[in-house]
Amino acid sequence: MPKKTYTDEFKTDAVNYYYDSGLSINTTAKKLGVSISALRKWIKLSKKDGSVITRGSGNYSSDKDVRLKRQLRDAEGAIEVLKKQ
């Protein structure tokens, strides 16, 4: 089976989703359909080159952004649960 390749944009989005969602690496990887080891590697590389916006790096304009992202994540989770019913 050929090895899957992902764009740099997808990798960056995946890492940002991991940080924003508050989910575990395992859960995030499963939701995105990627291997856990790949996601771990992308996270490690993003920390080295500073390409990912994280809460501790001061890149959020305010706590309101964090609150809104959390509300969006919760709403998306509720939608997924309802879709399964």
N, C-alpha and C positions, 0 to 999 in steps of 0.2 A: 504494500500500500504506500503510495507516495506521501511524503512529508508535507503537511499543511504549511503554507507560508502566510504571514499576516503583514499588513502594511504597518508602517511606523505610526500612522494616524490611529489605526485600530489598537495598537499596543498602548499608545498614550491614553486613548480613551478608556481602555480596560483598566489601566492603573489608576486613572482619575476616578473611575467608577468604584474601584475597590476602596479608595480613600473616602469618597463621598458617601458611600452606602453604609459604611460601618459594619459590613458583613465580613465573615472570615474569608481567608484566602480560598479555602476549599469550596465554600458556598458560592463565592464570586466566580471562581473558575467554572464551576458546574453550570451556573446561570449563563455564562458567556460561551460555553461549549469549547473551552480550551483546557489544556492540561494544567494541573496544579504547579508542576515544575516550570512550565513556560511562564505562568503568571508571576511566580516567585522571581524568576530571572528578570522579567521586565521591571518588576518593582525595584529589585536590587540595582539594575542599570540606571533606572530613572533617579534613584537617590544619588548615584555617583555623578551624573551629568546635570542634575538639577532641573530636568525637563518637566517635572510634575509639580503642579500646584498643590501644596499641602497646607493644612491649617496652621502648622507651626512656622511656616516660612513667611508669614505676614502678607500673603497674596490676596487674602479676602478683604474686601472693602469694609465689611462690618459683620457683626454677629447675625444681623438680619439675613445675610446671604446664607449662612450656615443653617439658620432656622428654616428658611424657605426650602433649601435643598433637602433637609430632613423631612419636611412635610411632603414634598414631592415624592421622595423615596417611599414614605409610608403609604401615600395614595396609590403609587404604582404597585406596591405589594398587595394592597387590598384589591386592586383590579385583577391581578394575577390569580388571587384566591377565588374571586368571583367567576373568572373565566373557566376555572377548573370545575366549578359546580355545574 
